[in-house]
Amino acid sequence: MPVLTLDYRHCDRKRPKFIKHVEIEAIAAQARQQLVGVGVDAIAFDALRQIDRLKINNIDFALEVSTECDVHDEDGNHVFGICEYDPGVPDTAMVCVSPVGEKLSELLALSTLAHELGHAVFDAPGWIMDGSKGPGLFDAFEPCGQRAYRTTTPDSEHLAKVPTAPAAALATEVHFAELRANEFMGSLLVPRQLLSTAAEELAPEYNVSVHRGPSLDPEIPGTSLHLTATSPAEMDLLERALAMRFGVNPRFVQVRLQRYGLTRPGAAVR
């Protein structure tokens, strides 16, 4: 079964150490190389569901993926997915995604699974390190069956969040964890270079213009692309075509286009 082997900058507690978005893109690219062949745009749901082991920063642990049972949060509310670690089951992280149905479409299930995989990559190693140490002398005793570490994806809006200032500057550790998981999800399912290439190829079919210019992002040097359309409908059609190509929904593509600087909110029409 598939095993993902990834490394990134981390502290001695195996937690991510000030990882930038371009680094997350590179980590997601490494994961893609291990999951799909060159030239493949869409990652199949099964390709992620079949991952059963992770080797992250020399922490080797099993990954249990469940996609067949409804997932609920601590209050009993239905949620899209969770990632959790139970210290009573050492060296194993679990990702659970609610089954496809009325509450969760196939496309949202794929996004949710990729998001929770991001938590398993960036958060589970630290959880496992903490869990291996056991309770301290003055810590309250917790039954070994209690799931002590968990992240939750409640709905689709949770998957659309992107880092923005000043919110990111004021973010808590939990907020940063969600931003990392979302950036990993986006870069894994719709990578910057593949999206740019596909957009440039398909844009003429929908009367969308492609403009080239020097990149304004010092961390991503070279030439950048920018898309403009004469009407919102044309841009909408392009986004739908790109969504079909990458196996995600149009909103997902819209967010990635903006995230990569190919479009700007409210400024795609000329």
C-alpha positions as CSV (number, residue, x, y, z in Angstrom):
1,M,0.0,0.0,0.0
2,P,1.2,3.6,-0.6
3,V,3.6,5.2,1.8
4,L,4.4,8.9,1.7
5,T,7.9,10.0,2.8
6,L,8.3,13.7,3.4
7,D,10.6,16.1,5.2
8,Y,10.4,19.7,6.2
9,R,11.9,22.2,8.7
10,H,10.8,21.4,12.2
11,C,11.6,22.0,15.8
12,D,12.8,19.3,18.3
13,R,9.2,18.5,19.1
14,K,8.7,17.6,15.4
15,R,6.4,20.5,14.8
16,P,6.6,22.7,11.6
17,K,9.1,25.5,12.1
18,F,7.9,28.7,10.3
19,I,7.1,27.0,7.0
20,K,6.3,29.4,4.2
21,H,3.6,28.8,1.7
22,V,6.2,28.2,-1.1
23,E,7.7,25.4,1.1
24,I,4.3,23.9,1.6
25,E,3.9,23.9,-2.2
26,A,7.2,22.1,-2.6
27,I,6.2,19.5,0.1
28,A,2.8,18.9,-1.7
29,A,4.7,18.5,-5.0
30,Q,6.9,15.8,-3.4
31,A,3.7,14.0,-2.3
32,R,2.2,14.3,-5.8
33,Q,5.3,12.7,-7.3
34,Q,4.7,9.7,-5.0
35,L,1.0,9.4,-5.8
36,V,0.5,10.1,-9.5
37,G,2.5,10.0,-12.7
38,V,3.9,12.9,-14.6
39,G,1.3,14.7,-16.7
40,V,-1.6,13.7,-14.5
41,D,-3.8,16.7,-13.6
42,A,-6.5,15.1,-11.3
43,I,-5.7,13.0,-8.2
44,A,-8.2,10.3,-7.7
45,F,-10.0,10.0,-4.3
46,D,-8.7,6.4,-4.1
47,A,-5.1,7.5,-4.5
48,L,-5.4,9.4,-1.2
49,R,-7.7,6.9,0.5
50,Q,-5.1,4.1,0.0
51,I,-2.3,5.8,1.8
52,D,-1.6,3.7,4.8
53,R,1.7,4.9,6.2
54,L,3.6,8.2,6.6
55,K,7.3,8.8,7.1
56,I,7.6,12.4,8.2
57,N,10.9,13.8,9.4
58,N,12.0,10.3,10.4
59,I,8.7,9.7,12.3
60,D,7.3,6.5,10.9
61,F,3.6,5.9,11.6
62,A,0.5,4.1,10.3
63,L,-2.3,6.1,8.8
64,E,-5.8,4.7,9.0
65,V,-8.3,6.3,6.6
66,S,-12.0,5.9,7.0
67,T,-14.5,7.1,4.4
68,E,-17.6,5.0,5.1
69,C,-19.1,6.3,8.4
70,D,-20.6,9.6,9.2
71,V,-18.2,11.8,11.2
72,H,-19.2,14.0,14.1
73,D,-17.5,16.5,16.3
74,E,-17.3,16.4,20.1
75,D,-20.8,18.0,20.3
76,G,-22.4,15.4,18.0
77,N,-22.6,17.7,15.0
78,H,-22.1,16.2,11.5
79,V,-18.8,17.4,10.1
80,F,-16.9,16.7,6.8
81,G,-13.8,15.2,8.4
82,I,-11.4,14.9,11.2
83,C,-7.7,14.0,11.8
84,E,-6.9,12.6,15.2
85,Y,-4.4,10.8,17.3
86,D,-5.1,8.6,20.3
87,P,-2.1,8.1,22.6
88,G,-3.5,4.7,23.5
89,V,-2.9,3.5,19.9
90,P,0.8,4.6,19.4
91,D,2.3,5.3,16.1
92,T,-1.0,5.5,14.3
93,A,-2.9,8.6,13.1
94,M,-6.5,8.4,11.8
95,V,-8.2,10.4,9.1
96,C,-12.0,10.2,8.9
97,V,-14.1,11.7,6.1
98,S,-17.9,11.4,6.0
99,P,-19.3,9.3,3.1
100,V,-20.5,10.9,-0.1
101,G,-24.2,11.7,0.0
102,E,-26.6,14.5,0.6
103,K,-24.3,16.3,3.0
104,L,-21.0,15.8,1.1
105,S,-20.4,15.7,-2.6
106,E,-17.7,13.6,-4.3
107,L,-15.7,16.8,-5.0
108,L,-15.9,18.1,-1.4
109,A,-15.0,14.6,-0.1
110,L,-11.8,14.8,-2.1
111,S,-10.9,18.3,-0.8
112,T,-11.7,17.2,2.7
113,L,-9.5,14.1,2.5
114,A,-6.6,16.2,1.1
115,H,-7.0,18.7,3.9
116,E,-7.0,16.1,6.6
117,L,-4.0,14.5,5.0
118,G,-2.3,17.9,5.4
119,H,-3.0,17.7,9.1
120,A,-1.6,14.2,9.2
121,V,1.6,15.4,7.5
122,F,2.1,18.6,9.5
123,D,0.5,17.9,12.9
124,A,0.5,14.2,13.6
125,P,4.3,13.9,14.0
126,G,4.1,16.4,16.9
127,W,1.1,14.7,18.4
128,I,2.9,11.3,18.3
129,M,6.0,12.8,19.9
130,D,3.9,14.3,22.7
131,G,2.0,11.1,23.2
132,S,5.1,9.0,23.4
133,K,6.3,11.0,26.5
134,G,3.2,10.2,28.5
135,P,1.7,12.4,31.2
136,G,3.9,14.5,33.4
137,L,4.1,14.2,37.2
138,F,1.4,16.8,37.8
139,D,-0.7,16.2,34.7
140,A,-4.3,14.9,35.1
141,F,-4.6,11.3,34.2
142,E,-6.4,10.6,31.0
143,P,-7.8,7.2,30.0
144,C,-5.7,5.7,27.2
145,G,-8.8,5.4,25.0
146,Q,-9.4,9.2,25.0
147,R,-8.5,10.9,21.6
148,A,-6.4,13.7,22.9
149,Y,-5.4,15.3,19.6
150,R,-7.9,16.2,16.9
151,T,-8.6,18.7,14.1
152,T,-12.0,19.1,12.6
153,T,-13.3,20.2,9.2
154,P,-16.9,21.3,9.8
155,D,-18.0,22.5,6.4
156,S,-17.0,23.7,2.9
157,E,-16.2,27.3,4.1
158,H,-13.4,25.8,6.3
159,L,-11.8,24.5,3.1
160,A,-11.9,27.9,1.4
161,K,-9.9,29.8,3.9
162,V,-6.6,31.4,2.7
163,P,-3.9,33.3,4.6
164,T,-4.7,37.0,4.7
165,A,-3.2,39.9,6.6
166,P,-3.6,40.9,9.3
167,A,-5.5,37.7,10.3
168,A,-2.5,35.5,9.6
169,A,-0.3,37.7,11.7
170,L,-2.6,37.4,14.7
171,A,-3.3,33.7,14.1
172,T,-3.2,31.2,16.9
173,E,-1.3,27.9,16.6
174,V,-4.6,26.2,15.6
175,H,-5.3,28.8,12.9
176,F,-1.8,28.3,11.4
177,A,-2.4,24.5,11.4
178,E,-5.6,25.0,9.4
179,L,-3.9,27.4,7.0
180,R,-1.1,24.8,6.5
181,A,-3.6,22.0,5.8
182,N,-5.5,24.2,3.3
183,E,-2.3,25.2,1.5
184,F,-1.2,21.6,1.3
185,M,-4.7,20.6,0.0
186,G,-4.7,23.3,-2.6
187,S,-1.1,22.7,-3.8
188,L,-1.6,18.9,-3.8
189,L,-4.8,18.9,-5.9
190,V,-4.2,21.9,-8.1
191,P,-0.5,22.8,-8.2
192,R,0.6,26.3,-9.3
193,Q,2.5,25.2,-12.4
194,L,-0.1,22.7,-13.6
195,L,-2.9,25.3,-13.1
196,S,-1.0,28.0,-14.9
197,T,-0.3,25.7,-17.9
198,A,-3.9,24.5,-18.1
199,A,-5.3,28.0,-17.8
200,E,-3.0,29.3,-20.6
201,E,-4.1,26.4,-22.8
202,L,-7.8,26.7,-22.2
203,A,-8.2,30.5,-21.8
204,P,-8.5,31.3,-25.6
205,E,-11.5,28.9,-25.8
206,Y,-13.5,31.1,-23.4
207,N,-12.3,34.5,-24.6
208,V,-10.1,35.0,-21.6
209,S,-6.9,36.9,-22.2
210,V,-3.5,35.8,-20.8
211,H,-1.0,38.5,-19.8
212,R,2.6,37.8,-19.0
213,G,4.8,39.9,-16.8
214,P,7.7,39.6,-14.3
215,S,6.7,38.0,-11.0
216,L,6.1,40.4,-8.2
217,D,6.6,37.6,-5.6
218,P,10.4,37.5,-4.7
219,E,10.0,33.9,-3.6
220,I,8.6,32.8,-7.0
221,P,10.9,34.5,-9.5
222,G,10.4,34.5,-13.3
223,T,7.4,35.2,-15.4
224,S,3.9,35.4,-14.0
225,L,0.5,35.0,-15.7
226,H,-2.6,37.1,-15.2
227,L,-6.1,36.3,-16.6
228,T,-8.7,38.9,-17.6
229,A,-12.1,38.4,-19.3
230,T,-14.6,40.7,-20.9
231,S,-17.4,39.3,-18.8
232,P,-17.8,37.3,-15.5
233,A,-19.5,34.6,-17.5
234,E,-16.4,33.9,-19.6
235,M,-14.2,33.6,-16.5
236,D,-16.9,31.4,-14.9
237,L,-16.8,29.0,-17.9
238,L,-13.0,28.8,-17.7
239,E,-13.1,28.1,-14.0
240,R,-15.6,25.3,-14.7
241,A,-13.4,23.8,-17.4
242,L,-10.4,23.9,-15.1
243,A,-12.4,22.3,-12.3
244,M,-13.3,19.4,-14.5
245,R,-9.7,19.0,-15.5
246,F,-8.4,18.8,-12.0
247,G,-11.4,16.9,-10.5
248,V,-12.4,19.6,-8.0
249,N,-15.3,22.1,-7.9
250,P,-15.2,25.6,-9.5
251,R,-15.0,27.4,-6.2
252,F,-11.8,25.4,-5.5
253,V,-10.2,26.6,-8.8
254,Q,-11.4,30.1,-8.1
255,V,-9.5,30.2,-4.8
256,R,-6.3,28.7,-6.3
257,L,-6.4,31.2,-9.2
258,Q,-6.5,34.0,-6.7
259,R,-4.0,32.3,-4.4
260,Y,-1.4,32.0,-7.2
261,G,-2.0,35.5,-8.5
262,L,-3.6,34.5,-11.8
263,T,-6.7,36.5,-10.9
264,R,-7.7,39.0,-8.3
265,P,-11.1,39.1,-6.4
266,G,-13.4,41.4,-8.3
267,A,-10.8,42.3,-10.9
268,A,-11.0,39.5,-13.4
269,V,-13.2,41.4,-15.8
270,R,-11.9,44.2,-18.1
